[in-house]
């Protein structure tokens, strides 16, 4: 049985979720705060980050408004927004973000994840390491499935999803391939095999 988002709110565990720090070998994922906006505006400033998603880098004021909204949350007991700044442990430099939106549409908690690593820090394995840390943390918290939407031509993001244990499906969402990692069967070990 998965951890329903409404259960998280109902048990008063939201402070635990909001304060969750995830550590990996080289990185620490710390909950996003509005005060991070100045540093993150620089990390996210390169237009190349929008090659597959469209749009352009946010202005400082635009990013601040976005962060204020994210920190405030969805306002719905059936949808939980969680956002982290990805920092190197060695020097605390911010290199990107990861996020998870948890929904509970049918009694099973599904986490929709995404990651962005600033252009100067790409190609060093940070996205994969952060995504693995995030996905494993979500599974440990009771997520029944983890999904990501990836542009079909974005090979680097597909590699990150694969490293985190997600697999491509035949599903499309707004032209992006839905990658999925089902967790419920692995937790229950239904077939007697390790998954």
JOCOR-V804905 format. One line per field, one symbol per residue. psi: psi as a letter, one per 40 degrees, with the letter a starting at -180 (. if undefined). burial: b if it has 24 or more other ideal C-beta (glycine too) atoms within 12 Angstrom, else e. A space follows every 50 residues. Layout:
# JOCOR-V804905
psi=???
burial=???
This chain:
# JOCOR-V804905
psi=hihiddddddefedddddehhhiadeihhihhideedddddddeehddee deeiaiiiidddddddddddddideheehhhhhihhihddeehheaiiih hhigdfehhhhhiiihhideeieeedddddddddddddddeehdihiihh hdegdddddddddeeiiiieiihfeihhiihhdddddefdeeih.
burial=ebbbbebbbeeeeeeebbebebebebbbbbbbeeebbebbeebbeeeebe eeeeeebeeeeebeebbeebeebeeeebbbbbbbbbbbeeeebbbbbbbb bbbbeeebbbbbbbbbbbbebbeebbbbbbbbbbbbbbbebbbbbbbbbb beebebbbebbbbbbbebeeeeeeebbbbbbbbbeeeeeeeeeee
